[in-house]
Amino acid sequence: MATSTVTGFSNGLVDLSSGLISREIFVNEEIYQQEQEQVFAKGWLLVGHESQVSKPGDYFVSCMGEESVILCRDRESKIHVFLNSCMHRGMKVCRYDEGNTPVFTCPYHGWSYATDGKLVGVPYFKSAYDEKLDKSQWGLAEVAQSHNYKGSIWATWDSNAPSFKEYMGDMTFYLDQLLDSRDGSEGGAEVIGGVQKWIMPCNWKFPSENFAGDGAHNVSHRSVDIAGIGPSGRGRRDDSEYATAKRLHFAFPELGHCAVGDLHQEDIPYAPTYQNNPVAEEYFQHVFEERRRRLGEKSRFLAIVGTTFPNMSYLARQPRSISVWHPRGPHQTEAWRWFLVDKDAPKEVKDILRHYYIRYSGPGGMTEQDDMENWTYAHTASRGVIARRYPYNYEMGLQFDKIDVGYPGVTTNEKITEANARAFYTKWNLMMGA
């Protein structure tokens, strides 16, 4: 049998000083179950966007880890996040993906709940309960904490968890470029279309760490680059913004969040991109110039991708989108993707972006298909008895010095590094009690 110098790896499951991580954390059922309690029941998780529940009575059924939850807006226009489970016998009280309703009625025994979660209807309340059931104690279970950050809705089950602001820290600087308008004004994004959903036979950590800042895997996207699926028919995305920029990696090891962005040269001119569509070209030139006017020196920085621990990832520029990697067992992940546009963008611009987003991302997107192939084959090849004896290698960039460029996080300027992945697993280690 072949031998390896790392087969004796015994410094725990995650040894980041050496850049070694056991495959067990991706394939072991016991570890997966521990994650549900230690990571997903205690962390802040993205649930949806306020534009999906814009009117009183609107609801959107989402997930937090393995839990089905209802994001809804009550009659007073307050947003809630409830466990999608009847307090009588556990049936899902809402089985539709989204809609509008004055009340949620369990299809099993008929218990009914208002959009503020209160139990308002119980069959046989007089004849079988003698009106003694205390309905005030049996409303839908609501999350311990929730937070609306520039339209994105987050929640946690843990009443002792740090506040959203503390949990996210300075990572919000990078989220802002996803959620703010393209012209640099605060907020202004909305979800376009529905939510893409698909199943992948891999562990949820594969896509999470990939979006944290894995630049080395671009070799697997060569065919997409050649195909020219970008908005102007070049590459995967229009690279004019990035051609002269300096690639930066940002990590928050104690928080687990990671981001990648580009720092541009000063006074870089606008590069025409949508020459075949005057409306889009005019719009993007306008937001480019307005962003520079509003933000000044800060406009030089453009966020690209990132991951907020544990399972929310994003593309901040094009295609502008949010992904959540829902765990469905150690060997399966349900991927959800939201696409964002500026609310005040012209309809023609929104249509152009929608078509581009579909070409790029999701189960039908060319780039996403490359990624899914990587993750699923890697996971499958790691499940065997022999394969699990060998750790994954995360040594890339251990020798690089950190730099200070005036942006939040531990920063490296190497185009290729695994520093962000190591930061992600630092937090994983902490939450798992290592």
Buried (B, 14 or more C-beta within 10 A) or exposed (E): EEEEEEEEBEEEBBBBEBBBBBBBBBBBEEBBEBBEEBBBBBBBBBBBBBBBBEEBBBBBBBBBBEBBBBBBBBEEEEBBBBBBBBBBEEBBBBEEEBEBBEEBBBEEEEBBBBBBBBBBBBEEEEEEEEEEBEBEEBBBBBBBBBBEBBBBBBBBBEEEBBEBEEBBBEBBBBBBBBBBBBBBBEBBBBBBEEBBBBEBBBBBBBBBBBBBBBBEEBEEBEEBBEBEBBBBEBBBBBBBBBEEBBBBBBBBBEBBBBBBBBBBEEEBEBBEBBEEBEEBBEBBBEBBEBBBEBBEEBBBBBBBBBBBBBBBBBBBBBBBBBBBBBBBEBBBBBBBBBBBBBBEBEEEBBBBBBEBBBBBBBBEBBBBBBBBEBBBEBBBEBBEEEEBBBBBEBEBBBEBEEEEEEBBBBBBBBEBBBBBBBBBBBBBBBBBEE
